[in-house]
């Protein structure tokens, strides 16, 4: 049997305002409240509320046979509370169906795993506590920020945090001849490992409305036919898992309602569930459905789900990005020693990976994606405002 595993990332950063050098020392605050409110209200109306209503309808219609998973960052939930409390209530209503899994990650959607193990574990614990408070659940599946993963990550979250399953990108250079349709184990064989099937996930997330794509338009019958073709290579009755991981904002924000993206999702479960060899699972459920000895996979180098390279270059390629993040983690230690909890919270909001993503100087298609998400006129501008904010923070603790 092949089960579709839908996982949606829900994230909104606190975007920096145009923090100029003359703002250093003025106590004017770092974040653009008006922009953050505007973006949240727009995405709530275009994506979160209509999509949550649709998926709740589908879960009820198919009496639990349709199942999904989310990871919702702490920064997103904070903005729900500030600007769109009805969104948080709608996620809580979805969670109450018992057909939704909440996945653990870093509270601030940070790159702390790469720079500061203690800070990483603190943010994971903060997120776990948030999930317990807001949704009444203990997270057992983990996804690191931007699906960044390497072997040492599984050691931390298994030995210290006790997670059982981890999800990441199905990177070809790691898989080689293997298929991402099977559940694997991490390199020590202690954790269940699920890999995104990026070809089909990206057909929905990135290519759905692209009229230059040879397969346009993407219809439900066409997509289900592709899914059925995936089952033909399996001759030993092993269960397969089609892991479709994507940003939740795909629905209604990146792909507008006018493209038909909501209608696609509305009719997909019906066509899948007509076939007794297809179904849906949440990530945590895959462990008990893996009816074979799971092969161990090693990721000696970090991977991610970003850009064509699927590495760390989206955040750490150029000198601006490297200088900004190294300066940040040096200053973070000083802020912790200073002992002011409010300043530490402000500092942690500056750890969100988006700040470094906006500084990317990539070209061509990847560069266009970075520009689409950035609220700034240029990568240099994003860097200047960020460094000025760090300078202000350093002055405050001096």
SELORO-608331 format. One record per residue (C-alpha): residue number from 1; residue in three letters; x, y negated, z. Coordinates in nm, 2 decimals. Layout:
% residues N
{site NUM,ALA,{X,Y,Z}}
...
//
This chain:
% residues 398
{site 1,UNK,{0.00,0.00,0.00}}
{site 2,UNK,{0.11,-0.36,-0.07}}
{site 3,UNK,{0.02,-0.62,0.18}}
{site 4,UNK,{0.04,-0.99,0.12}}
{site 5,UNK,{0.20,-1.18,0.41}}
{site 6,UNK,{0.10,-1.55,0.38}}
{site 7,UNK,{0.32,-1.78,0.60}}
{site 8,UNK,{0.27,-2.16,0.59}}
{site 9,UNK,{0.51,-2.42,0.73}}
{site 10,UNK,{0.34,-2.72,0.89}}
{site 11,UNK,{0.58,-3.00,0.95}}
{site 12,UNK,{0.58,-3.38,0.97}}
{site 13,UNK,{0.90,-3.57,1.07}}
{site 14,UNK,{0.90,-3.90,1.26}}
{site 15,UNK,{1.04,-4.12,0.98}}
{site 16,UNK,{1.29,-4.40,1.06}}
{site 17,UNK,{1.19,-4.75,1.00}}
{site 18,UNK,{1.42,-4.98,0.81}}
{site 19,UNK,{1.66,-5.01,1.11}}
{site 20,UNK,{1.92,-5.27,1.01}}
{site 21,UNK,{2.24,-5.37,1.18}}
{site 22,UNK,{2.07,-5.67,1.33}}
{site 23,UNK,{1.83,-5.44,1.51}}
{site 24,UNK,{2.10,-5.27,1.71}}
{site 25,UNK,{2.06,-5.37,2.08}}
{site 26,UNK,{1.72,-5.53,2.04}}
{site 27,UNK,{1.52,-5.24,2.18}}
{site 28,UNK,{1.28,-5.25,1.88}}
{site 29,UNK,{1.24,-4.87,1.85}}
{site 30,UNK,{1.36,-4.64,1.57}}
{site 31,UNK,{1.05,-4.50,1.40}}
{site 32,UNK,{0.80,-4.64,1.15}}
{site 33,UNK,{0.47,-4.59,1.34}}
{site 34,UNK,{0.26,-4.74,1.05}}
{site 35,UNK,{0.42,-4.51,0.79}}
{site 36,UNK,{0.40,-4.20,1.01}}
{site 37,UNK,{0.03,-4.28,1.08}}
{site 38,UNK,{-0.04,-4.34,0.71}}
{site 39,UNK,{0.13,-4.02,0.60}}
{site 40,UNK,{-0.04,-3.81,0.86}}
{site 41,UNK,{-0.39,-3.94,0.78}}
{site 42,UNK,{-0.33,-3.89,0.41}}
{site 43,UNK,{-0.21,-3.53,0.45}}
{site 44,UNK,{-0.48,-3.45,0.71}}
{site 45,UNK,{-0.75,-3.56,0.47}}
{site 46,UNK,{-0.59,-3.40,0.16}}
{site 47,UNK,{-0.45,-3.08,0.30}}
{site 48,UNK,{-0.48,-2.99,0.67}}
{site 49,UNK,{-0.86,-3.04,0.72}}
{site 50,UNK,{-0.99,-2.90,0.39}}
{site 51,UNK,{-0.74,-2.61,0.38}}
{site 52,UNK,{-0.81,-2.52,0.74}}
{site 53,UNK,{-1.18,-2.52,0.68}}
{site 54,UNK,{-1.13,-2.31,0.37}}
{site 55,UNK,{-0.91,-2.05,0.54}}
{site 56,UNK,{-1.15,-2.03,0.84}}
{site 57,UNK,{-1.43,-1.96,0.60}}
{site 58,UNK,{-1.23,-1.69,0.43}}
{site 59,UNK,{-1.13,-1.52,0.76}}
{site 60,UNK,{-1.50,-1.51,0.86}}
{site 61,UNK,{-1.62,-1.40,0.52}}
{site 62,UNK,{-1.39,-1.10,0.51}}
{site 63,UNK,{-1.43,-1.02,0.88}}
{site 64,UNK,{-1.06,-1.02,0.96}}
{site 65,UNK,{-0.92,-0.85,0.65}}
{site 66,UNK,{-0.78,-1.18,0.54}}
{site 67,UNK,{-0.49,-1.28,0.77}}
{site 68,UNK,{-0.23,-1.56,0.77}}
{site 69,UNK,{0.05,-1.71,0.97}}
{site 70,UNK,{0.18,-2.06,1.05}}
{site 71,UNK,{0.47,-2.22,1.21}}
{site 72,UNK,{0.38,-2.57,1.33}}
{site 73,UNK,{0.67,-2.80,1.45}}
{site 74,UNK,{0.65,-2.99,1.77}}
{site 75,UNK,{0.69,-3.32,1.58}}
{site 76,UNK,{0.38,-3.23,1.37}}
{site 77,UNK,{0.17,-3.15,1.68}}
{site 78,UNK,{0.28,-3.47,1.84}}
{site 79,UNK,{0.16,-3.66,1.54}}
{site 80,UNK,{-0.17,-3.47,1.53}}
{site 81,UNK,{-0.23,-3.59,1.88}}
{site 82,UNK,{-0.14,-3.95,1.79}}
{site 83,UNK,{-0.31,-3.99,1.46}}
{site 84,UNK,{-0.53,-3.69,1.38}}
{site 85,UNK,{-0.65,-3.49,1.68}}
{site 86,UNK,{-0.92,-3.32,1.48}}
{site 87,UNK,{-0.64,-3.14,1.29}}
{site 88,UNK,{-0.50,-2.98,1.60}}
{site 89,UNK,{-0.85,-2.87,1.70}}
{site 90,UNK,{-0.90,-2.71,1.36}}
{site 91,UNK,{-0.58,-2.51,1.40}}
{site 92,UNK,{-0.69,-2.40,1.74}}
{site 93,UNK,{-1.02,-2.28,1.59}}
{site 94,UNK,{-0.82,-2.08,1.33}}
{site 95,UNK,{-0.61,-1.93,1.61}}
{site 96,UNK,{-0.92,-1.82,1.80}}
{site 97,UNK,{-1.01,-1.58,1.52}}
{site 98,UNK,{-0.73,-1.34,1.61}}
{site 99,UNK,{-0.65,-1.33,1.24}}
{site 100,UNK,{-0.37,-1.59,1.26}}
{site 101,UNK,{-0.02,-1.56,1.39}}
{site 102,UNK,{0.18,-1.86,1.52}}
{site 103,UNK,{0.55,-1.83,1.45}}
{site 104,UNK,{0.83,-1.97,1.67}}
{site 105,UNK,{1.10,-2.22,1.55}}
{site 106,UNK,{1.28,-2.52,1.68}}
{site 107,UNK,{1.05,-2.78,1.84}}
{site 108,UNK,{1.22,-3.07,1.65}}
{site 109,UNK,{1.27,-2.88,1.32}}
{site 110,UNK,{1.65,-2.93,1.37}}
{site 111,UNK,{1.97,-2.79,1.24}}
{site 112,UNK,{2.09,-2.73,1.59}}
{site 113,UNK,{2.16,-2.36,1.53}}
{site 114,UNK,{2.46,-2.47,1.32}}
{site 115,UNK,{2.60,-2.71,1.57}}
{site 116,UNK,{2.49,-2.66,1.93}}
{site 117,UNK,{2.38,-2.32,2.06}}
{site 118,UNK,{2.25,-2.45,2.39}}
{site 119,UNK,{2.05,-2.72,2.22}}
{site 120,UNK,{1.91,-2.47,1.97}}
{site 121,UNK,{1.79,-2.24,2.25}}
{site 122,UNK,{1.64,-2.53,2.44}}
{site 123,UNK,{1.44,-2.64,2.13}}
{site 124,UNK,{1.33,-2.28,2.07}}
{site 125,UNK,{1.21,-2.26,2.43}}
{site 126,UNK,{1.03,-2.59,2.41}}
{site 127,UNK,{0.85,-2.48,2.10}}
{site 128,UNK,{0.75,-2.15,2.26}}
{site 129,UNK,{0.61,-2.34,2.56}}
{site 130,UNK,{0.42,-2.57,2.32}}
{site 131,UNK,{0.26,-2.27,2.14}}
{site 132,UNK,{0.15,-2.12,2.47}}
{site 133,UNK,{0.00,-2.45,2.58}}
{site 134,UNK,{-0.18,-2.54,2.26}}
{site 135,UNK,{-0.27,-2.20,2.13}}
{site 136,UNK,{-0.24,-1.96,2.42}}
{site 137,UNK,{0.00,-1.73,2.24}}
{site 138,UNK,{0.35,-1.60,2.29}}
{site 139,UNK,{0.55,-1.61,1.97}}
{site 140,UNK,{0.72,-1.29,1.87}}
{site 141,UNK,{0.81,-1.38,1.51}}
{site 142,UNK,{1.08,-1.64,1.44}}
{site 143,UNK,{1.17,-1.87,1.15}}
{site 144,UNK,{1.46,-2.10,1.18}}
{site 145,UNK,{1.44,-2.45,1.03}}
{site 146,UNK,{1.42,-2.44,0.65}}
{site 147,UNK,{1.44,-2.06,0.67}}
{site 148,UNK,{1.81,-2.10,0.75}}
{site 149,UNK,{1.95,-1.76,0.86}}
{site 150,UNK,{2.27,-1.57,0.91}}
{site 151,UNK,{2.36,-1.27,1.12}}
{site 152,UNK,{2.45,-1.46,1.44}}
{site 153,UNK,{2.10,-1.61,1.45}}
{site 154,UNK,{1.94,-1.28,1.51}}
{site 155,UNK,{2.17,-1.21,1.80}}
{site 156,UNK,{2.06,-1.53,1.97}}
{site 157,UNK,{1.69,-1.49,1.93}}
{site 158,UNK,{1.68,-1.12,2.01}}
{site 159,UNK,{1.92,-1.10,2.30}}
{site 160,UNK,{1.82,-1.43,2.47}}
{site 161,UNK,{1.47,-1.51,2.34}}
{site 162,UNK,{1.33,-1.16,2.28}}
{site 163,UNK,{1.18,-1.22,1.93}}
{site 164,UNK,{1.10,-0.90,1.73}}
{site 165,UNK,{1.07,-1.02,1.37}}
{site 166,UNK,{1.25,-1.29,1.18}}
{site 167,UNK,{1.16,-1.43,0.84}}
{site 168,UNK,{1.40,-1.58,0.58}}
{site 169,UNK,{1.46,-1.63,0.21}}
{site 170,UNK,{1.49,-1.33,-0.03}}
{site 171,UNK,{1.83,-1.45,-0.17}}
{site 172,UNK,{1.94,-1.26,-0.47}}
{site 173,UNK,{2.31,-1.27,-0.38}}
{site 174,UNK,{2.23,-1.09,-0.05}}
{site 175,UNK,{1.97,-0.85,-0.19}}
{site 176,UNK,{2.16,-0.76,-0.50}}
{site 177,UNK,{1.98,-0.45,-0.63}}
{site 178,UNK,{1.73,-0.43,-0.35}}
{site 179,UNK,{1.37,-0.55,-0.35}}
{site 180,UNK,{1.23,-0.82,-0.11}}
{site 181,UNK,{0.91,-0.62,-0.11}}
{site 182,UNK,{1.03,-0.40,0.18}}
{site 183,UNK,{1.08,-0.47,0.55}}
{site 184,UNK,{1.45,-0.46,0.65}}
{site 185,UNK,{1.64,-0.47,0.97}}
{site 186,UNK,{1.90,-0.73,1.08}}
{site 187,UNK,{2.26,-0.63,1.07}}
{site 188,UNK,{2.24,-0.47,1.42}}
{site 189,UNK,{1.91,-0.30,1.34}}
{site 190,UNK,{1.74,-0.46,1.64}}
{site 191,UNK,{1.50,-0.69,1.46}}
{site 192,UNK,{1.24,-0.66,1.18}}
{site 193,UNK,{1.35,-0.87,0.88}}
{site 194,UNK,{1.11,-1.01,0.62}}
{site 195,UNK,{1.23,-1.18,0.30}}
{site 196,UNK,{1.04,-1.43,0.10}}
{site 197,UNK,{0.94,-1.32,-0.26}}
{site 198,UNK,{1.04,-1.66,-0.40}}
{site 199,UNK,{0.93,-1.60,-0.76}}
{site 200,UNK,{0.56,-1.56,-0.68}}
{site 201,UNK,{0.56,-1.80,-0.38}}
{site 202,UNK,{0.71,-2.07,-0.60}}
{site 203,UNK,{0.46,-2.01,-0.87}}
{site 204,UNK,{0.20,-2.13,-0.63}}
{site 205,UNK,{0.41,-2.39,-0.44}}
{site 206,UNK,{0.60,-2.56,-0.73}}
{site 207,UNK,{0.47,-2.44,-1.07}}
{site 208,UNK,{0.10,-2.43,-1.02}}
{site 209,UNK,{0.02,-2.76,-1.19}}
{site 210,UNK,{0.32,-2.77,-1.43}}
{site 211,UNK,{0.18,-2.78,-1.78}}
{site 212,UNK,{0.52,-2.72,-1.92}}
{site 213,UNK,{0.54,-2.38,-1.74}}
{site 214,UNK,{0.49,-2.10,-2.00}}
{site 215,UNK,{0.25,-1.93,-1.76}}
{site 216,UNK,{0.03,-2.23,-1.71}}
{site 217,UNK,{-0.25,-2.22,-1.60}}
{site 218,UNK,{-0.21,-1.98,-1.30}}
{site 219,UNK,{-0.54,-1.80,-1.26}}
{site 220,UNK,{-0.64,-1.56,-0.99}}
{site 221,UNK,{-0.67,-1.26,-1.24}}
{site 222,UNK,{-0.33,-1.34,-1.38}}
{site 223,UNK,{-0.17,-1.36,-1.03}}
{site 224,UNK,{-0.34,-1.04,-0.91}}
{site 225,UNK,{-0.22,-0.86,-1.22}}
{site 226,UNK,{0.14,-0.96,-1.14}}
{site 227,UNK,{0.09,-0.83,-0.78}}
{site 228,UNK,{-0.04,-0.50,-0.91}}
{site 229,UNK,{0.26,-0.46,-1.14}}
{site 230,UNK,{0.48,-0.48,-0.83}}
{site 231,UNK,{0.33,-0.16,-0.69}}
{site 232,UNK,{0.42,0.05,-0.99}}
{site 233,UNK,{0.79,0.09,-0.90}}
{site 234,UNK,{0.70,0.25,-0.56}}
{site 235,UNK,{0.68,0.63,-0.60}}
{site 236,UNK,{0.72,0.74,-0.24}}
{site 237,UNK,{0.41,0.58,-0.08}}
{site 238,UNK,{0.61,0.33,0.12}}
{site 239,UNK,{0.43,0.03,0.23}}
{site 240,UNK,{0.54,-0.30,0.07}}
{site 241,UNK,{0.51,-0.66,0.18}}
{site 242,UNK,{0.47,-0.94,-0.06}}
{site 243,UNK,{0.60,-1.23,0.16}}
{site 244,UNK,{0.46,-1.56,0.02}}
{site 245,UNK,{0.61,-1.83,0.23}}
{site 246,UNK,{0.56,-2.20,0.15}}
{site 247,UNK,{0.49,-2.55,0.28}}
{site 248,UNK,{0.13,-2.59,0.39}}
{site 249,UNK,{0.13,-2.93,0.22}}
{site 250,UNK,{0.14,-2.73,-0.11}}
{site 251,UNK,{-0.24,-2.73,-0.09}}
{site 252,UNK,{-0.39,-3.07,-0.16}}
{site 253,UNK,{-0.08,-3.28,-0.12}}
{site 254,UNK,{0.20,-3.14,-0.35}}
{site 255,UNK,{-0.06,-2.97,-0.56}}
{site 256,UNK,{-0.37,-3.20,-0.57}}
{site 257,UNK,{-0.72,-3.07,-0.53}}
{site 258,UNK,{-0.78,-3.16,-0.90}}
{site 259,UNK,{-0.53,-2.89,-1.01}}
{site 260,UNK,{-0.76,-2.62,-0.88}}
{site 261,UNK,{-0.53,-2.51,-0.60}}
{site 262,UNK,{-0.82,-2.48,-0.35}}
{site 263,UNK,{-1.03,-2.28,-0.59}}
{site 264,UNK,{-0.73,-2.05,-0.65}}
{site 265,UNK,{-0.70,-1.98,-0.28}}
{site 266,UNK,{-1.08,-1.95,-0.24}}
{site 267,UNK,{-1.10,-1.66,-0.49}}
{site 268,UNK,{-0.77,-1.49,-0.43}}
{site 269,UNK,{-0.87,-1.28,-0.12}}
{site 270,UNK,{-1.18,-1.14,-0.30}}
{site 271,UNK,{-0.97,-1.01,-0.59}}
{site 272,UNK,{-0.70,-0.87,-0.36}}
{site 273,UNK,{-0.95,-0.70,-0.13}}
{site 274,UNK,{-1.14,-0.53,-0.41}}
{site 275,UNK,{-0.84,-0.30,-0.44}}
{site 276,UNK,{-0.78,-0.05,-0.16}}
{site 277,UNK,{-0.41,-0.04,-0.22}}
{site 278,UNK,{-0.38,-0.42,-0.16}}
{site 279,UNK,{-0.44,-0.61,0.16}}
{site 280,UNK,{-0.31,-0.89,0.40}}
{site 281,UNK,{-0.10,-0.88,0.72}}
{site 282,UNK,{0.06,-1.12,0.95}}
{site 283,UNK,{0.44,-1.10,1.00}}
{site 284,UNK,{0.42,-0.94,1.34}}
{site 285,UNK,{0.20,-0.66,1.20}}
{site 286,UNK,{0.45,-0.55,0.94}}
{site 287,UNK,{0.68,-0.38,1.19}}
{site 288,UNK,{0.42,-0.11,1.26}}
{site 289,UNK,{0.34,-0.07,0.89}}
{site 290,UNK,{0.70,-0.01,0.78}}
{site 291,UNK,{0.66,0.37,0.73}}
{site 292,UNK,{1.02,0.43,0.64}}
{site 293,UNK,{1.37,0.39,0.78}}
{site 294,UNK,{1.45,0.03,0.73}}
{site 295,UNK,{1.78,-0.06,0.58}}
{site 296,UNK,{2.00,-0.31,0.76}}
{site 297,UNK,{2.09,-0.63,0.57}}
{site 298,UNK,{2.39,-0.85,0.66}}
{site 299,UNK,{2.39,-1.23,0.60}}
{site 300,UNK,{2.75,-1.33,0.68}}
{site 301,UNK,{2.70,-1.67,0.53}}
{site 302,UNK,{2.39,-1.90,0.60}}
{site 303,UNK,{2.11,-1.91,0.35}}
{site 304,UNK,{1.80,-2.12,0.33}}
{site 305,UNK,{1.49,-2.17,0.11}}
{site 306,UNK,{1.59,-2.51,-0.02}}
{site 307,UNK,{1.70,-2.60,-0.37}}
{site 308,UNK,{1.84,-2.37,-0.64}}
{site 309,UNK,{2.15,-2.28,-0.43}}
{site 310,UNK,{1.94,-2.16,-0.13}}
{site 311,UNK,{2.22,-2.26,0.10}}
{site 312,UNK,{2.29,-2.56,0.33}}
{site 313,UNK,{2.37,-2.81,0.05}}
{site 314,UNK,{2.03,-2.98,0.08}}
{site 315,UNK,{2.14,-3.13,0.42}}
{site 316,UNK,{2.52,-3.09,0.44}}
{site 317,UNK,{2.67,-3.14,0.09}}
{site 318,UNK,{2.80,-3.50,0.08}}
{site 319,UNK,{3.01,-3.71,0.31}}
{site 320,UNK,{2.72,-3.92,0.43}}
{site 321,UNK,{2.53,-3.61,0.55}}
{site 322,UNK,{2.83,-3.46,0.71}}
{site 323,UNK,{2.93,-3.78,0.89}}
{site 324,UNK,{2.57,-3.84,1.01}}
{site 325,UNK,{2.52,-3.50,1.16}}
{site 326,UNK,{2.86,-3.47,1.32}}
{site 327,UNK,{2.82,-3.81,1.47}}
{site 328,UNK,{2.47,-3.71,1.59}}
{site 329,UNK,{2.59,-3.40,1.78}}
{site 330,UNK,{2.88,-3.58,1.94}}
{site 331,UNK,{2.64,-3.84,2.07}}
{site 332,UNK,{2.38,-3.59,2.18}}
{site 333,UNK,{2.62,-3.46,2.45}}
{site 334,UNK,{2.67,-3.82,2.58}}
{site 335,UNK,{2.29,-3.87,2.59}}
{site 336,UNK,{2.24,-3.55,2.78}}
{site 337,UNK,{2.51,-3.65,3.03}}
{site 338,UNK,{2.34,-3.99,3.07}}
{site 339,UNK,{2.04,-3.81,3.21}}
{site 340,UNK,{1.75,-4.02,3.07}}
{site 341,UNK,{1.47,-3.79,2.95}}
{site 342,UNK,{1.30,-4.05,2.74}}
{site 343,UNK,{1.63,-4.13,2.56}}
{site 344,UNK,{1.69,-3.76,2.51}}
{site 345,UNK,{1.35,-3.72,2.35}}
{site 346,UNK,{1.42,-4.01,2.11}}
{site 347,UNK,{1.76,-3.85,2.04}}
{site 348,UNK,{1.60,-3.52,1.96}}
{site 349,UNK,{1.35,-3.68,1.72}}
{site 350,UNK,{1.67,-3.79,1.53}}
{site 351,UNK,{1.78,-3.43,1.50}}
{site 352,UNK,{1.50,-3.34,1.25}}
{site 353,UNK,{1.65,-3.20,0.93}}
{site 354,UNK,{1.45,-3.44,0.71}}
{site 355,UNK,{1.68,-3.73,0.81}}
{site 356,UNK,{1.97,-3.55,0.64}}
{site 357,UNK,{1.76,-3.43,0.35}}
{site 358,UNK,{1.69,-3.79,0.26}}
{site 359,UNK,{2.06,-3.85,0.23}}
{site 360,UNK,{2.11,-3.59,-0.05}}
{site 361,UNK,{2.27,-3.72,-0.37}}
{site 362,UNK,{2.18,-3.42,-0.58}}
{site 363,UNK,{2.07,-3.47,-0.94}}
{site 364,UNK,{1.83,-3.30,-1.19}}
{site 365,UNK,{1.53,-3.11,-1.05}}
{site 366,UNK,{1.65,-3.06,-0.70}}
{site 367,UNK,{1.74,-3.43,-0.68}}
{site 368,UNK,{1.38,-3.52,-0.79}}
{site 369,UNK,{1.24,-3.31,-0.51}}
{site 370,UNK,{1.45,-3.49,-0.25}}
{site 371,UNK,{1.34,-3.83,-0.39}}
{site 372,UNK,{0.98,-3.72,-0.38}}
{site 373,UNK,{0.99,-3.66,-0.01}}
{site 374,UNK,{1.21,-3.96,0.09}}
{site 375,UNK,{1.05,-4.28,0.21}}
{site 376,UNK,{1.37,-4.48,0.13}}
{site 377,UNK,{1.49,-4.64,-0.19}}
{site 378,UNK,{1.82,-4.44,-0.20}}
{site 379,UNK,{2.03,-4.19,0.00}}
{site 380,UNK,{2.26,-4.46,0.10}}
{site 381,UNK,{1.97,-4.66,0.26}}
{site 382,UNK,{1.86,-4.35,0.45}}
{site 383,UNK,{2.22,-4.30,0.58}}
{site 384,UNK,{2.26,-4.67,0.68}}
{site 385,UNK,{1.93,-4.68,0.88}}
{site 386,UNK,{2.02,-4.35,1.05}}
{site 387,UNK,{2.37,-4.45,1.15}}
{site 388,UNK,{2.24,-4.78,1.28}}
{site 389,UNK,{1.99,-4.60,1.50}}
{site 390,UNK,{2.28,-4.38,1.64}}
{site 391,UNK,{2.48,-4.70,1.70}}
{site 392,UNK,{2.19,-4.84,1.89}}
{site 393,UNK,{2.15,-4.52,2.10}}
{site 394,UNK,{2.52,-4.53,2.18}}
{site 395,UNK,{2.49,-4.89,2.30}}
{site 396,UNK,{2.20,-4.80,2.52}}
{site 397,UNK,{2.39,-4.54,2.71}}
{site 398,UNK,{2.71,-4.74,2.73}}
//
